[in-house]
């Protein structure tokens, strides 16, 4: 709802990237916003706007404190080498987390595909661009392009081990 926009996201990513590159000694590190981060902020915002003590106006302050506490926990985990505990677990836990991320991606993609077949909220449905045939064509084009992307991704999987498709990844194996 405009509370956390691209400007705030880029600014916080830039600040975090500068701090991480100076303190971490990795000046060429690329810091970006990933889908799990966006999903986390979406859930935080939906939770905050339904709470009478938080609401939309205190969302950024609350999200900031969530991030600060997360950073404190990550620093503590790094200081005590908590990553060594991962050797005690099987790959199953990592695969479960990967599956969770995959399901969240698919859920958001399906929501996006279904929204292509409807008129956006707050728009005048009597406008010619929001007539049934145009909305229907828009949704069908979205499905066609999505299937084309899926087909291309599945067909290009073997390029990783190809001598001609992606030479760098062949030598990194």
Secondary structure by P-SEA (a helix, b strand, c coil): cccccaaaaaaaaaaaaaaaaaaaccccbbbbbcaaaaaaaaaaaaaaaacccccccaaaaaaaaaaaaaaaaaaaaaaaccccccccccaaaaaaaaaaaaaaaaaaaaaaaaaaaccccccccccccccaaaaaaaaaaaaaaaaaaaaaaaaaccccccccccaaaaaac
